[in-house]
Amino acid sequence: MSVLVYIELQEGSFKKKSLEAVNYAHKTAQIFGGQVIAVVAGQAANAAELGQYGAQQVINVPALAQNVNALHTAECLKNLVQEHNAHTVVIPFDINGKAISPILAAQLKAGLVAGCVDYPKNDGGLVVKKTVFSGKAFSYVKVSSPVRVLSIVPNSHPVENIGGTAEVKEYAFSANASTPAINKVKEDVIKGEVPLSDAELVVSGGRGMKGPENWGILEDLAKALGATLACSRPVADSHWRPHHEHVGQTGGTIRPNLYIACGISGAIQHLAGVNNSKTIVVINTDPEAPFFKAADYGIVGDVFEVVPKLTEAINRLK
C-alpha cells in the first residue's frame, strides 16, 4: 500500500506547494498506512531531498517534463497507482491539478475531494475538510471508495522538514497512442517571480490606482515586503496588468499570510479568491467599501498618500 503525490518543477526546482503536498501525503500515510511515493513531472537533480519532507521513494518521469498534458499525466499516475497499490493520490489544487485530478479519479473510479484545506481523519473512512460556496463555508467529505484523489489548496499547510532520505527511480512512461497530444504551446512562462499560489505576502491593486502608470508605488511596497503583486479583474481586463496577476472568482485563488488591497472595493467576485488570506489589510478612500467588512485592518485614505508612507516605514524598520 502507498500514498502517491504528484509534484511539478519550476525552473528546475520544487514549488512550495509541491513540498506542502509531500508533507500532506506523509501525514496521510501516518494515518492510513503505506509509504509515500513522490511522482515528479520531469527529471529532478535534487529528487532525494524530498525525503526530508516525508517521501520514501521518488519517481522521476522525464516524459512528463514538456508541456503539462492532463490526459497523459492522469494516464501515467493511473499506471503508477495500480503498480504500487496506492490507496490515496495527493495533487496540488492549482491550474494543472484541477485538470488532472478529475480525469484520474474517473479513470480509477475513485472518490475525489477537490480543494482540501486540512489533513484527513480516519472516522470509519477517510474524512477531509474542504471549502465550499467560494470559500465562505467548509464541508466535511467522507470518501468510501478504495482509492481516493485529494487535491490540496496551496498555503493551507506549513512546510515541515521532518528529515529522512528517499530512494530515487525513473519511470519510462509512454502515452497511449489514442490519447490526444499537445503539439504546440504558446510560450508565455513567467520566470523569476514567486507564483501567486505560493506567495505568502501579496500586494494587490484595483481601479482605484487610476492607471498602469501609477503601479510603481505598489511595486515599491511589494519590493519592501518581499511580496508578489496581484490585481482585480477590471485591472487585468483593462490591460493595466498581466492576466496572471488577476485574483478572484474568475482568476486565481490565493491564501497568503498577508493580503494588502489598494484601491479595491471588494466585490464578492474578488473576495471569493482572497477571503481565505490569513490577514487582510484594505486601503480605500470610501469608508463604505465592502472590503472593509472582510478586512482585519483598514485604512480610510488615499492610496497615493498612504502606500508611499507605508513603504517608507517598512524600509525604516528593515
Buried (B, 14 or more C-beta within 10 A) or exposed (E): EBBBBBBBBBEEEBBBBBBBBBBBBBBBBEEBEBBBBBBBBBBBEEBBBBBBBBBBBBBBBBBBBEEBBBBBBBBBBBEBBEEBEBBBBBBBBBEBBBBBBBBBBEBBEBBBBBBBBBBBEEEEBBBBBBBEEBBEEEEEBBBEBEBBBBBBBBBBBEBBEEEBEBBBEEBEBEBEEEEEEEEEEEEEEEEEEBBBBBBBBBBBBBBBBEEEEBBEBBBBBBBBBEBBBBBBBBBBEEEBBEBBBBBBBEBBBBBBEBBBBBBBBBBEBBBBBBBBBEEBBBBBBEEEBBBBEBBEEBBBBEBBEBBBEBBEEBEEEE
